Amino acid sequence: MDAHSLVYPEFWQSEESHVLSQHRIMPVPDLPCPSLVFATSGSTGQARHVVLSKKSLLLSAMVVNEHLQADATSVWGLCLPWWHVGGMGVIARAYQAGAIFSLGPPRWQVEDCVRWLRDEAVTHLSLVPTQVHDLVAAEYRAPSSLRAVVVGGGRLERDLGRKARDLGWPVLASYGMTEAGSQIATQDLSALQHPYTSEPIPILPCWNVRTMEVGIFEISGPVLFHGEMIGDPDAWHYESRRGEWYQTQDCGDVIDGQLRLRHRADTLVKVLGELVDPTAIESQLAQAGLPVGRFAVIAVADARQEHRLVLVHEALAPSLLESALASYHDDSPGYARIANQQSITVFPRSDLGKILRRELAERIGPSLSV
């Protein structure tokens, strides 16, 4: 399947529905409206298949285009998998705005990506934090054509974001999910006039966001997925979404129409009776110098402590690990200390490069649990 074929009216105006999987698009009958079916990234839980109408995806595209001032003179570049909602969001924006659509190199290579961006004069782009890290590590300056780089699929930490800005990359923090057809909140272009921060993030006008017990976000709006495909793909059946609001697994605050993210509800673990967020520890270790996307903090069951915190990394240099851990431990309470380290050749990852935490924990847990 060529992603270029998904930018034409024949696809978006068709009454057919399709399921998207790696490099494939297949028809799905008997849905209530023309829709696309996406697999969730499932980094901490089991993968699901959510159904979004084409109409809602185009509404999201229109809102994002207006927010980022993308129009028919713009060039939307795609270097994410098109079968993921983040990649399809880029395609929908190019179609909705009548903008030029440019497809990046088939594999993520920093040098090839920068060359493509320059040659195609890309103005708008979506990236994940690991890609931003690679660009900064290679010290590539951004092409002058770029006006906005939306960073999703994870938090872009402040120091990395500021280094990217110093190299001319107009990075903007965003918050979204598959169930929302891409973005729920995104920094606007005015944020580029100030030093980069990962929050707050303005909520887009097509969304309502509220906080429930323990600060969990609930979302509602016309872009929200309308159902799920349940069961084995060979015998799927459709179930419509129940209720106006959808409860996420993300926690934080909503203040004056802006989000401040704290953590995911499903990542908290108890260590010596204290609640600990491994992803927050990862943020601190990244600030201490560990490269984004090449390490993870995993909680492993422990008979005495309830859990132990293990730093798993892709063969990072011992001197780098020692320095970062010393910096982290200087300011961390005893219960939040890293108990073990383990090197691994390659992390299990999603199509977007997210570390699959559950699979990683299952892989290393048996050798470390007591």
N, C-alpha and C positions, 0 to 999 in steps of 0.2 A: 504494500500500500504506500503510495506517494502522498506525503502530507500536503503537497500543493493542491491535490484534488479536493481537500476538505475546506478550501477557502472559497469555493465557487457556490453560487446560488443553488445549483442542482442538489448540493448536499444539505444546505440549511433550510431550503424551502420544501424538501421532500417530506412526505407524510410517513416515511419509514423510520423505524427505530433501530438502533444498532448497539452492540456491546463492543467495547474497545479493549483489546488486550495487546500484548507486545507485538508490534508491527502488523496487527490484524484488526479488521473491523468486520463484524458478522451481524446479519439481521436478527432482530428479536421481535417476534410477533406478539400481538394481543396486549400491548401497553395502552394506557388510556389516552396518550397523546404522543406526538413525535418526540422521541427522547433518546438520550445516550446513557449507557450503563458504564460506570467506572468502578474499578476496584479501588478500595481505600488503600493508603500506604501501609497501614497496619504495623507501624514500627514497634508498638508496645502491646498490641492485642491481635486478635484474629482478623484476617482480612474479610471485608464485606463488599457487597456489590450494590451501590446506590444508583438510583435512577433520577436523572435531571432532564427536564424538558428542554428542547432546543430553544424555545421561547425564553425560558429563564436564563439560559446561558448567554443569549444575545442581550438580555436586559443587563446582566452583570457586565458584559463587554461594553455596553454603552456607558454605564456608570463609571467604569474604570477609565475608559477613553476620555470622558469629560473631566474626570479627576486629574488625569495626567496630561491633559491638553493634547491628546493624540487625535489627528484628523486625516483627511485624504492626502495631505502632504507628508505624512509620517511614514516611517519604515519600521514595522514590528518585526523583530528578529526572534527566531526560535532556536534555542539550543537545549531544550528540555524534551523528554519523550512526549510525542504528540498524543499518545494513548493515555497519558496521565492528565488529570483535570487541569494542572498548571500549564501544560503544553497546549491542550485544547483551548484553554482560556486565551492564549496568545493568538491562536488561529481565529477564534471568534471575534477578538478585538480588531484584527486586520480586516476581516470581512465586514464587520459592523461599521467601521470607520471608512471603508473604501480605501484603506491604506495599502501600501506595498507590503507584501509578505515575503520574508527572506528566511530560508531554511539553512541553519548552520551546518558545520561539518558533522558527519555521522557519528564520530566519537569525540568525547571531550578531550581536546589537547589545547593547552593554553595558547601556544603560538598560532595554531590554525584558527582558533576562535578569534583572536585579536586581528589577524589578517582578514578574516571574513567580515568582521564588524567594520573595518576600514573600507574594504572594497565595496561593500553594500551600503555604506553610509547609514547604518542602522541608527535610529533615533530612540527607540523604546525596546526594552529588553527585560526578561525575567531570569533570575539566577537563584541558586540555592547558596547558603553560606560557604559550603566547601569550594564551590567554583570561585567565589569572591576571594577566599583564602589563597587559592592557586594563582589567581591574577596578581594579588599583592605580593606573594612570595617570589614570583618571577619578576616583580617590579615593572610590570607593563603599565604604561600610561594609557588612559582611556582615549579612544578616538574622539575627535572634536565634534563629530555628529551626534554623539549620545546626549540625550536630554534627561532620561530617566531609566534607572535600573531598579526594578522592584525585586526585593530579596524576600523569598518565602521558603517554606519547607523547614523552618527552624529559625532560631533567634540569631541575628547578626550582632555579635557583641560589639560594645562601644569602641574598643581599641582597634579592632579589625576594620570596623566601619570608617573610623577616622583615617586610618592608613589608606583605605581605598579612596576616600575623598581627597586625600593629599595627592594621589595619583590621577585625580580628575574623574574618578568613577562616581557618577551621581546616584549613589545607592540610597534607597528608601526602604525603611522597614515596613513589613506587612504582616497581617495575620489572616489566615484563611484555612480552609479544609475542603475535602472532596464534597462533603454534604452541602457545602455552600457554593459549589460551582466555581471555586477559586477564592477570591479575596472578600473578606468581611470588613477589614480595616486596613488602610494604607496611608502612609505619610504623603503629603502633597508636595508640589514643587517648591513651595515656600520654605520647606524644611531644609532645602539645599543652601539657604542663605545663612544657616547656623551650623555650628559643629555637630557632627552626627551623634545622635542618641538613639537607642533601640526602642524608646518609648517616651511619651505616649504616642499612640497610633490612632488617628481620627477614624471613626466608624463611617463607612460609606453610606450614602443616603438611602439605599435600598434595604438597609438592615436595621432591625431593632435588637438590642443586646441588653440583657439584664443579668444581675447576679443573684444566685440562689444560696442555699445553705453552703457554708464554708467557702463562699466566693466563687462557686462554679458558674461559668457563663451558660446562659440559655440564649438561643438566637431564633428570630422569626423574620419572615419577609418573603417577597414573591420569588426570590431566587432559590429558596430552600428546596432540597430534593423532595420529590413527591412520593417516593416509595423505595423498596428494595427488592432485589431478586434473591429468593431464598432457596436453599437446597443445592443439590449437585447440578452443575451446568447442563448435564444431559437431561435433567428433569426439573428445571427451574420453575418456580411459580412466583408471581408478583404479589407483594403485599404493600398496600398504601401506607403512608406515614400516618401515625396517629397524633392528633393534636396540632395546634398552631405553633407551639414552641418545641425546639429540639435542644436537649441537654448535651453539652459538649463535655469533654474531660479536662477542659482548661479552666484554671482559676486565676482570678485577678480582680481588678476594680474597674468600674465604669464611672468616669467623672467628666461631666460637661461634654458628653459625646465622644470621649476618647477612652481607649483601652490602655490599661497597664497590666501586663501579664506577670503572674507570679510563678506558677508551676502547673503541671498536669496532676489531676487528682489521682491518676492511676500510677504515678511514679513514686509516691511517698512510701517510705518503709520505716519501720521502727528499729533503732539500734540502741540497746541499753535503755529501753523505755522512752526514747526521744524520737520524734518524727524527723526524718531526714529526707531531703530531696536530692538524689544523685545528679539530676540535671543541673541543679544550682551549683553543685560542686564542680561539675564540668566547666561551667562558666568561669568559676574562679581559677581553675587550672588553665583555661585558655588565656585568661588575663595574665597568668604567671608565665606564659610562653609556650604551652603545648599547642601543636598545630590542630586547628579545627578539622574534625572529620577523621582524625587518625587515632583517636582514643575514646574510651567510654568508661564510665564508672558504673559498675554492676553490683547489685546487692545479692549476696549469696547467703542462704539459710545457715544459721549458726545456733547450736543448742544452747549456748550460754548467753550470747548477746542478742539473739533473735535474728540479726543479720550482720554480716561483715561487708565492708565496702572494698571492692576490688577494682584496681585500675587495670584495664585491658587496653593494650596499645599495639599498633602495627610496627613492631620492631623499631621503636624510637631509641635514640641514643641514650645510654645510661646517664651521661652528664646532664642532658636536657631534663630527663625525668627527675634526677636528684635535685636540681635547682628549682624546678617547678613545685615539687612536693615540699621542699623545705620552705618555700615562700607560702604555700597554702597552709601547712601545718603551723606556721608561726601565728596565724590568726584564727585557727579553727578550734572549736571545743573538742575535748577528748573523744566524745562519742562519734564525731564526724571525721575521724582520722581514717586515712587509707590503710587498710590492714595488710593487703597483698597487692602484688603486681603480677601481671601475666602478659607475655608477648604472644601475638598471634600473627600469622602470615597475612591473611586477608580477612577483613570483616565481612559477615553476611550483610548485604545491602539491598535496598529497594531500587527501583528503576531511577529514582531521583538521587540515589547515593546516600539515602538515610541509613544509618546503622540499624539493623533489625535487632532490637534489644532483647526481645524474648528469645529469639533463636540463639543469640550470643550467650545469654545466661544459661540456656539449656545445654549449650556446647561446653561451657567452662565449669558449670556448677558441680557436676559429679566429681571432678578432680579436686575441688576446693571445699565443698560443704563438709561439715562435721556433725 
